[in-house]
Amino acid sequence: MAAVTPDEAETWLIEKIAHRLGVDPSEVSREVYFDELDLDSTEALILAGELENWLGFELSTTTLWYHPTVKDLAGYLAEESAQRAAAA
């Protein structure tokens, strides 16, 4: 399993969020808090599932709580991905 970079994770998140919101990716800020986005709980769960499929590992249910912006979450995902790749 190859590690994901923060930029790759950020791009992935922004593109998926933009798609779910029906907006251009340029309209999704990497600094906006997830709870400020107009994603309902079903869309958020689908997004989390797609993210886990893309990464190849499960996320804690508190991941978005502790990493509440695209920028924060992307950094965490890159770190976690690197650790898992090194252990593989």
DSSP file (Angstrom, degrees, kcal/mol; ACC not computed):
  #  RESIDUE AA STRUCTURE BP1 BP2  ACC     N-H-->O    O-->H-N    N-H-->O    O-->H-N    TCO  KAPPA ALPHA  PHI   PSI    X-CA   Y-CA   Z-CA
    1    1 A M              0   0    0      0, 0.0     2,-0.3     0, 0.0    87,-0.1   0.000 360.0 360.0 360.0 127.2    0.0    0.0    0.0
    2    2 A A        -     0   0    0      1,-0.1     2,-0.1    84,-0.0    82,-0.0  -0.620 360.0-110.8 -85.9 145.0    1.4    3.4   -1.0
    3    3 A A        -     0   0    0     -2,-0.3     2,-0.4    79,-0.1    75,-0.1  -0.440  26.0-128.9 -73.1 147.1    1.2    6.3    1.3
    4    4 A V        -     0   0    0     73,-0.3    78,-0.2    74,-0.2    77,-0.1  -0.797  19.6-133.6 -95.4 137.3   -1.1    9.2    0.5
    5    5 A T     >  -     0   0    0     -2,-0.4     4,-2.4     1,-0.1     5,-0.2  -0.492  22.7-112.4 -85.0 161.0    0.4   12.7    0.5
    6    6 A P  H  > S+     0   0    0      0, 0.0     4,-2.6     0, 0.0     5,-0.2   0.899 119.4  51.8 -58.0 -39.5   -1.5   15.6    2.2
    7    7 A D  H  > S+     0   0    0      2,-0.2     4,-2.6     1,-0.2     5,-0.2   0.908 109.3  48.8 -64.9 -41.3   -2.0   17.3   -1.2
    8    8 A E  H  > S+     0   0    0      2,-0.2     4,-2.5     1,-0.2    -1,-0.2   0.924 113.7  46.5 -63.2 -43.8   -3.5   14.1   -2.6
    9    9 A A  H  X S+     0   0    0     -4,-2.4     4,-2.7     2,-0.2    -2,-0.2   0.901 112.9  49.7 -65.1 -41.2   -5.8   13.7    0.3
   10   10 A E  H  X S+     0   0    0     -4,-2.6     4,-2.8    -5,-0.2     5,-0.2   0.933 112.1  47.1 -63.2 -46.7   -6.8   17.4    0.1
   11   11 A T  H  X S+     0   0    0     -4,-2.6     4,-2.5     2,-0.2     5,-0.2   0.923 113.0  49.4 -61.3 -45.0   -7.5   17.2   -3.6
   12   12 A W  H  X S+     0   0    0     -4,-2.5     4,-2.4    -5,-0.2     5,-0.2   0.947 113.4  46.1 -59.3 -50.1   -9.5   14.0   -3.1
   13   13 A L  H  X S+     0   0    0     -4,-2.7     4,-2.8     1,-0.2     5,-0.3   0.926 113.3  48.3 -60.3 -47.2  -11.6   15.5   -0.3
   14   14 A I  H  X S+     0   0    0     -4,-2.8     4,-2.6     1,-0.2     5,-0.2   0.914 112.6  48.4 -62.3 -43.4  -12.3   18.7   -2.1
   15   15 A E  H  X S+     0   0    0     -4,-2.5     4,-2.2    -5,-0.2    -1,-0.2   0.919 114.6  45.2 -64.1 -43.1  -13.3   17.0   -5.3
   16   16 A K  H  X S+     0   0    0     -4,-2.4     4,-2.4    -5,-0.2    -2,-0.2   0.915 114.9  47.3 -67.6 -42.7  -15.7   14.6   -3.5
   17   17 A I  H  X S+     0   0    0     -4,-2.8     4,-2.3    -5,-0.2     5,-0.2   0.931 112.2  50.1 -64.1 -45.0  -17.2   17.3   -1.3
   18   18 A A  H  X>S+     0   0    0     -4,-2.6     5,-2.3    -5,-0.3     4,-1.4   0.914 110.8  50.1 -59.2 -43.6  -17.7   19.6   -4.3
   19   19 A H  H  <5S+     0   0    0     -4,-2.2     3,-0.3     1,-0.2    -1,-0.2   0.933 111.2  48.1 -60.6 -46.5  -19.4   16.8   -6.2
   20   20 A R  H  <5S+     0   0    0     -4,-2.4    -1,-0.2     1,-0.2    -2,-0.2   0.849 116.8  43.0 -63.5 -34.4  -21.7   16.0   -3.3
   21   21 A L  H  <5S-     0   0    0     -4,-2.3    -1,-0.2    -5,-0.2    -2,-0.2   0.627 108.8-124.1 -86.1 -13.8  -22.6   19.8   -2.9
   22   22 A G  T  <5S+     0   0    0     -4,-1.4     2,-0.3    -3,-0.3    -3,-0.2   0.855  70.3 118.7  72.6  35.5  -22.9   20.3   -6.7
   23   23 A V  S   <S-     0   0    0     -5,-2.3    -1,-0.3    -6,-0.2    -2,-0.1  -0.805  73.1 -87.6-126.2 168.4  -20.3   23.1   -6.8
   24   24 A D    >   -     0   0    0     -2,-0.3     3,-2.6     1,-0.1     4,-0.3  -0.524  38.5-119.7 -72.0 142.0  -17.0   23.7   -8.5
   25   25 A P  G >  S+     0   0    0      0, 0.0     3,-1.8     0, 0.0    -1,-0.1   0.800 112.1  67.7 -53.8 -28.7  -14.0   22.4   -6.4
   26   26 A S  G 3  S+     0   0    0      1,-0.3    -2,-0.0     3,-0.0   -12,-0.0   0.681  92.9  61.0 -65.6 -15.0  -12.7   25.9   -6.3
   27   27 A E  G <  S+     0   0    0     -3,-2.6     2,-0.7   -13,-0.1    -1,-0.3   0.505  86.2  85.5 -89.1  -4.8  -15.7   26.8   -4.1
   28   28 A V  S <  S-     0   0    0     -3,-1.8     2,-0.2    -4,-0.3   -10,-0.1  -0.872  72.5-147.6-102.2 113.5  -14.7   24.3   -1.3
   29   29 A S    >   -     0   0    0     -2,-0.7     3,-0.7     1,-0.1    41,-0.4  -0.548  12.2-142.4 -79.8 140.4  -12.2   25.9    1.1
   30   30 A R  T 3  S+     0   0    0     -2,-0.2    41,-2.8     1,-0.2    42,-0.3   0.618 103.3  53.3 -73.3 -11.7   -9.6   23.7    2.7
   31   31 A E  T 3  S+     0   0    0     39,-0.2    -1,-0.2    38,-0.1     2,-0.1   0.502  81.9 110.2-100.5  -7.6  -10.1   25.8    5.9
   32   32 A V  S <  S-     0   0    0     -3,-0.7    38,-0.7     1,-0.1     2,-0.2  -0.453  73.0-115.6 -74.5 141.9  -13.9   25.4    6.2
   33   33 A Y  B >   -A   69   0A   0     36,-0.2     3,-2.1    -2,-0.1     4,-0.5  -0.538  18.6-126.3 -74.9 140.2  -15.2   23.3    9.1
   34   34 A F  G >  S+     0   0    0     34,-2.8     3,-1.5     1,-0.3     5,-0.4   0.855 109.6  60.0 -56.1 -36.8  -17.1   20.2    8.0
   35   35 A D  G 3  S+     0   0    0      1,-0.3    -1,-0.3    33,-0.2    34,-0.1   0.623  99.0  59.0 -70.3  -9.6  -20.1   21.1   10.1
   36   36 A E  G <  S+     0   0    0     -3,-2.1    -1,-0.3     2,-0.0    -2,-0.2   0.568  88.4  92.6 -90.4 -11.1  -20.4   24.4    8.0
   37   37 A L  S <  S-     0   0    0     -3,-1.5     2,-0.9    -4,-0.5    -9,-0.0  -0.499  86.2-119.5 -80.6 153.3  -20.8   22.4    4.8
   38   38 A D        +     0   0    0     -2,-0.2     2,-0.5     2,-0.0    -1,-0.1  -0.227  66.8 132.6 -88.7  47.3  -24.3   21.6    3.6
   39   39 A L        -     0   0    0     -2,-0.9     2,-0.1    -5,-0.4    -2,-0.1  -0.852  48.8-141.6 -96.2 128.7  -23.7   17.8    3.7
   40   40 A D     >  -     0   0    0     -2,-0.5     4,-2.3     1,-0.1     5,-0.2  -0.351  32.0 -97.7 -80.9 173.8  -26.5   15.8    5.4
   41   41 A S  H  > S+     0   0    0      1,-0.2     4,-2.1     2,-0.2     5,-0.2   0.846 123.3  53.2 -63.7 -34.6  -25.6   12.9    7.6
   42   42 A T  H  > S+     0   0    0      2,-0.2     4,-2.3     1,-0.2    -1,-0.2   0.933 110.4  47.0 -64.8 -45.4  -26.2   10.3    4.8
   43   43 A E  H  > S+     0   0    0      1,-0.2     4,-2.6     2,-0.2    -2,-0.2   0.882 111.1  52.4 -63.4 -38.5  -23.9   12.2    2.4
   44   44 A A  H  X S+     0   0    0     -4,-2.3     4,-2.4     2,-0.2    -1,-0.2   0.899 109.8  48.5 -64.8 -40.6  -21.3   12.4    5.2
   45   45 A L  H  X S+     0   0    0     -4,-2.1     4,-2.3     2,-0.2    -2,-0.2   0.904 111.8  49.1 -65.8 -41.4  -21.5    8.6    5.8
   46   46 A I  H  X S+     0   0    0     -4,-2.3     4,-2.5     2,-0.2    -2,-0.2   0.926 111.3  50.1 -62.4 -44.4  -21.2    7.9    2.1
   47   47 A L  H  X S+     0   0    0     -4,-2.6     4,-2.4     1,-0.2    -2,-0.2   0.911 109.9  50.2 -60.4 -43.6  -18.2   10.2    1.9
   48   48 A A  H  X S+     0   0    0     -4,-2.4     4,-2.4     2,-0.2    -1,-0.2   0.903 110.9  49.7 -62.5 -41.1  -16.5    8.5    4.8
   49   49 A G  H  X S+     0   0    0     -4,-2.3     4,-2.2     2,-0.2    -2,-0.2   0.906 111.3  48.1 -64.0 -42.3  -17.1    5.1    3.2
   50   50 A E  H  X S+     0   0    0     -4,-2.5     4,-2.4     2,-0.2    -2,-0.2   0.888 111.0  52.1 -64.4 -38.7  -15.6    6.3   -0.1
   51   51 A L  H  X S+     0   0    0     -4,-2.4     4,-2.6     2,-0.2     5,-0.2   0.921 109.3  48.6 -63.4 -45.2  -12.7    7.7    1.8
   52   52 A E  H  X>S+     0   0    0     -4,-2.4     4,-2.7     1,-0.2     5,-0.8   0.897 111.6  50.1 -62.8 -40.5  -12.1    4.4    3.6
   53   53 A N  H  <5S+     0   0    0     -4,-2.2    -2,-0.2     2,-0.2    -1,-0.2   0.916 112.6  47.2 -62.9 -42.5  -12.3    2.5    0.3
   54   54 A W  H  <5S+     0   0    0     -4,-2.4    -2,-0.2     1,-0.2    -1,-0.2   0.908 118.8  39.7 -65.5 -42.9   -9.8    4.9   -1.3
   55   55 A L  H  <5S-     0   0    0     -4,-2.6    -2,-0.2     2,-0.2    -1,-0.2   0.825 101.6-130.8 -77.7 -32.6   -7.4    4.7    1.6
   56   56 A G  T  <5S+     0   0    0     -4,-2.7     2,-0.3     1,-0.3    -3,-0.2   0.635  75.5  78.8  87.9  15.1   -7.8    1.0    2.3
   57   57 A F  S   <S-     0   0    0     -5,-0.8    -1,-0.3    -6,-0.2    -2,-0.2  -0.991  79.6-103.9-151.0 156.6   -8.3    1.3    6.0
   58   58 A E        -     0   0    0     -2,-0.3     2,-0.3    -3,-0.1    -9,-0.0  -0.455  29.0-138.6 -80.2 150.9  -11.1    2.2    8.4
   59   59 A L        -     0   0    0     -2,-0.1     2,-0.1   -11,-0.1    -7,-0.0  -0.809  23.8-105.4-106.0 149.8  -11.3    5.6   10.1
   60   60 A S    >   -     0   0    0     -2,-0.3     3,-1.6     1,-0.1     4,-0.3  -0.371  28.7-118.4 -66.1 151.0  -12.3    6.1   13.7
   61   61 A T  T 3  S+     0   0    0      1,-0.3     3,-0.2     2,-0.1     4,-0.2   0.692 115.7  52.6 -65.5 -16.8  -15.8    7.5   14.3
   62   62 A T  T 3> S+     0   0    0      1,-0.2     4,-2.2     2,-0.1     5,-0.3   0.362  77.2 103.0 -98.8   4.5  -14.2   10.6   15.9
   63   63 A T  H <> S+     0   0    0     -3,-1.6     4,-1.4     1,-0.2    -1,-0.2   0.915  83.9  44.2 -55.7 -48.1  -11.8   11.3   13.0
   64   64 A L  H  4 S+     0   0    0     -4,-0.3    -1,-0.2     1,-0.2   -30,-0.2   0.808 110.4  57.1 -69.5 -27.4  -13.8   14.3   11.7
   65   65 A W  H  4 S+     0   0    0     -3,-0.2    -1,-0.2     1,-0.2    -2,-0.2   0.925 114.2  37.1 -65.8 -44.6  -14.3   15.6   15.2
   66   66 A Y  H  < S+     0   0    0     -4,-2.2    -2,-0.2     1,-0.3    -1,-0.2   0.632 126.8  38.1 -83.9 -14.6  -10.6   15.8   15.9
   67   67 A H  S  < S+     0   0    0     -4,-1.4    -1,-0.3    -5,-0.3     6,-0.2  -0.656  73.1 168.9-134.1  74.8   -9.7   16.9   12.3
   68   68 A P        +     0   0    0      0, 0.0   -34,-2.8     0, 0.0     2,-0.3   0.391  53.2  56.0 -82.8   2.2  -12.6   19.2   11.4
   69   69 A T  B  > S-A   33   0A   0    -36,-0.2     4,-3.0     1,-0.1     5,-0.3  -0.876  85.4-112.8-126.8 163.8  -11.3   20.9    8.2
   70   70 A V  H  > S+     0   0    0    -38,-0.7     4,-2.8   -41,-0.4     5,-0.2   0.921 119.3  50.5 -57.1 -45.0  -10.2   19.5    4.9
   71   71 A K  H  > S+     0   0    0    -41,-2.8     4,-1.8     2,-0.2    -1,-0.2   0.932 113.6  43.6 -60.4 -48.1   -6.6   20.8    5.6
   72   72 A D  H  > S+     0   0    0    -42,-0.3     4,-2.1     2,-0.2    -2,-0.2   0.920 116.2  46.9 -64.5 -45.2   -6.5   19.1    9.1
   73   73 A L  H  X S+     0   0    0     -4,-3.0     4,-3.0     1,-0.2     5,-0.2   0.900 109.6  53.6 -66.2 -40.8   -8.1   15.8    7.9
   74   74 A A  H  X S+     0   0    0     -4,-2.8     4,-2.2    -5,-0.3    -1,-0.2   0.904 109.3  49.1 -61.1 -41.4   -5.8   15.6    4.9
   75   75 A G  H  X S+     0   0    0     -4,-1.8     4,-2.1    -5,-0.2    -1,-0.2   0.921 113.1  46.8 -62.8 -44.5   -2.7   16.0    7.1
   76   76 A Y  H  X S+     0   0    0     -4,-2.1     4,-2.9     1,-0.2     5,-0.3   0.921 111.4  51.2 -63.1 -44.7   -4.0   13.3    9.5
   77   77 A L  H  X S+     0   0    0     -4,-3.0     4,-2.6     1,-0.2   -73,-0.3   0.885 109.8  49.7 -62.7 -38.9   -4.8   11.0    6.6
   78   78 A A  H  X S+     0   0    0     -4,-2.2     4,-2.3    -5,-0.2    -1,-0.2   0.917 112.7  47.5 -65.2 -42.8   -1.3   11.4    5.1
   79   79 A E  H  X S+     0   0    0     -4,-2.1     4,-2.2     2,-0.2    -2,-0.2   0.939 115.1  44.5 -61.8 -49.1    0.3   10.6    8.5
   80   80 A E  H  X S+     0   0    0     -4,-2.9     4,-2.3     1,-0.2    -2,-0.2   0.893 113.4  51.2 -64.1 -41.2   -1.9    7.6    9.1
   81   81 A S  H  X S+     0   0    0     -4,-2.6     4,-2.4    -5,-0.3    -1,-0.2   0.902 109.4  50.1 -63.2 -42.3   -1.4    6.3    5.6
   82   82 A A  H  X S+     0   0    0     -4,-2.3     4,-2.3   -78,-0.2    -2,-0.2   0.906 110.5  50.0 -64.3 -41.9    2.4    6.7    5.9
   83   83 A Q  H  X S+     0   0    0     -4,-2.2     4,-1.6     1,-0.2    -2,-0.2   0.913 113.1  46.0 -62.5 -43.3    2.4    4.7    9.2
   84   84 A R  H  X S+     0   0    0     -4,-2.3     4,-1.0     2,-0.2    -2,-0.2   0.875 112.0  50.8 -68.9 -37.4    0.3    2.0    7.7
   85   85 A A  H  < S+     0   0    0     -4,-2.4     3,-0.3     1,-0.2    -2,-0.2   0.894 110.5  49.7 -66.3 -39.4    2.5    1.8    4.5
   86   86 A A  H  < S+     0   0    0     -4,-2.3    -1,-0.2     1,-0.2    -2,-0.2   0.838 111.3  49.0 -67.7 -33.0    5.6    1.6    6.6
   87   87 A A  H  <        0   0    0     -4,-1.6    -1,-0.2     1,-0.2    -2,-0.2   0.667 360.0 360.0 -80.6 -16.3    4.1   -1.2    8.8
   88   88 A A     <        0   0    0     -4,-1.0    -1,-0.2    -3,-0.3    -2,-0.1   0.481 360.0 360.0 -75.0 360.0    3.0   -3.2    5.7
